[in-house]
Amino acid sequence: MSIYALKGRFQDLLRPGVRGLYRMGITANTVTVAAAVVSLAVAAAVYVWAPAQPLWYLALPGWMLLRMALNAVDGMLAREFGQQSRLGAYLNELCDLFADAALYLSLLSVPGINPTALWALAWLAAVCEYAGVLGLMVGATRRYDGPMGKSDRAFVIGVTGALLAPGWIGGSVVTGVAWAAAALCVLTAWRRIRNGLAEAG
């Protein structure tokens, strides 16, 4: 089970706004790149300012929710308005990898954090997404299996930020969350490989 399963309902809510963006001439690639750039800015702000001003951690849940919406929007613009392209496929995957890693690693400045846990999460999240993309190379679809896909990780990091802001958790808890999410990324990668091979076979 993954939050990704709710994507269809989420898209239905966004569709009127997507039509408006299309009429304004906004392209899928523009949305993809803009989301990545803002992700890097949010990550930098959290890393630099949140330890001294913990309310900055609230930028994580706020931006994660908006970013999930933008990830759905760029896909809808591409599929439903004829904007699919080879460049867009590269941008969609690579921008997400860089943005995800930056947002996870923004928590490196949390006092008492174990940096290895966050680096493991960032690396294994990339492996997880690569396992999903490889489905296309073996004759399957791009795999989005859970339990710790992109949307699930966004939810985990968002909740972590929301709990850090009022000081309800500290570095030791964040370390535990990161290790748990990293372990679930391993399980997710394995499921994506297994299900991709089954689909292709």
SVG drawing of the C-alpha trace seen along z (x, -y; Angstrom):
<svg xmlns="http://www.w3.org/2000/svg" viewBox="-12 -33 39 47">
<polyline fill="none" stroke="black" stroke-width="0.4" points="0.0,0.0 1.2,-3.5 -0.1,-7.0 0.5,-6.9 -2.8,-4.9 -4.7,-8.1 -3.2,-9.9 -6.3,-9.5 -8.5,-11.3 -5.9,-14.0 -5.7,-14.6 -9.4,-15.1 -9.2,-17.9 -6.4,-19.5 -7.8,-19.2 -9.6,-22.6 -6.4,-24.4 -4.4,-22.4 -6.7,-23.5 -6.1,-27.1 -2.3,-26.7 -2.5,-25.2 -4.6,-28.2 -1.9,-30.5 0.8,-28.7 2.5,-27.0 4.3,-23.9 4.9,-20.6 8.7,-21.1 8.3,-24.6 6.4,-23.2 9.0,-20.4 12.0,-22.7 10.3,-25.3 9.3,-22.7 13.0,-21.5 14.4,-25.0 12.0,-25.9 12.7,-22.5 16.4,-23.4 15.6,-26.9 13.3,-25.4 16.0,-22.8 18.6,-25.5 16.4,-27.7 15.5,-24.8 19.1,-23.7 20.4,-27.3 17.6,-28.8 15.5,-26.1 18.0,-25.1 17.8,-28.7 14.2,-29.3 12.4,-26.0 9.2,-27.3 11.1,-27.1 10.6,-23.3 7.0,-24.0 8.3,-24.8 8.7,-21.1 5.1,-19.9 3.8,-23.0 6.2,-22.6 5.9,-18.8 2.1,-19.1 2.4,-21.7 5.2,-19.8 3.1,-16.6 0.5,-18.7 3.0,-20.1 4.3,-16.6 0.7,-15.6 0.2,-18.9 3.3,-18.4 2.2,-14.8 -1.3,-15.9 -0.1,-18.7 2.2,-16.3 -0.4,-13.5 -3.6,-15.3 -2.4,-18.3 0.1,-16.7 3.2,-18.0 5.0,-14.7 8.6,-14.8 11.9,-12.9 13.4,-15.9 10.4,-16.0 11.0,-12.3 14.6,-13.1 13.6,-16.2 10.8,-14.5 13.1,-11.8 16.3,-13.8 14.7,-16.9 12.8,-14.7 16.0,-12.9 17.9,-16.1 14.9,-17.8 14.2,-14.8 17.8,-14.4 18.1,-18.1 14.9,-18.1 15.9,-15.0 19.4,-16.3 18.0,-19.7 17.6,-17.9 21.3,-17.4 21.4,-20.5 19.0,-19.1 20.9,-19.0 21.8,-15.5 21.0,-13.9 23.0,-11.0 24.1,-12.2 24.6,-8.6 20.9,-7.9 19.9,-10.8 22.5,-10.0 21.4,-6.4 17.8,-7.6 18.8,-9.9 20.9,-7.2 18.4,-4.4 15.5,-6.7 17.5,-7.2 18.0,-3.5 14.3,-3.0 13.3,-5.3 15.9,-3.9 14.4,-0.4 11.1,-1.9 12.5,-3.4 14.2,-0.2 10.8,1.4 10.7,-0.3 14.0,1.3 12.7,4.9 9.4,4.4 7.3,3.4 5.8,0.1 7.5,-2.5 6.9,-0.9 5.5,-3.0 5.0,-0.2 5.2,-1.0 5.5,-1.0 8.1,-3.9 7.6,-5.6 8.1,-9.3 4.7,-10.3 5.2,-8.2 8.6,-9.7 7.2,-13.2 4.6,-12.4 7.2,-11.1 9.5,-14.2 6.5,-16.5 5.3,-15.0 8.8,-15.1 9.1,-18.8 5.7,-19.4 6.8,-17.7 10.2,-19.4 8.7,-22.9 7.1,-22.8 10.1,-20.8 8.1,-17.6 10.9,-15.5 14.6,-15.8 17.6,-14.5 17.4,-11.0 13.8,-10.5 14.6,-12.0 17.5,-9.5 15.2,-6.6 12.6,-7.8 15.4,-8.2 16.7,-4.6 13.2,-3.2 12.4,-5.0 15.7,-3.9 14.9,-0.3 11.5,-0.6 13.1,-2.0 15.1,1.3 11.8,3.2 10.2,0.9 13.1,1.4 12.8,5.1 9.1,5.0 9.5,2.8 12.1,5.2 10.0,8.3 6.8,6.8 8.5,5.4 10.0,8.8 6.6,10.4 4.9,7.9 7.4,8.2 7.3,12.0"/>
</svg>
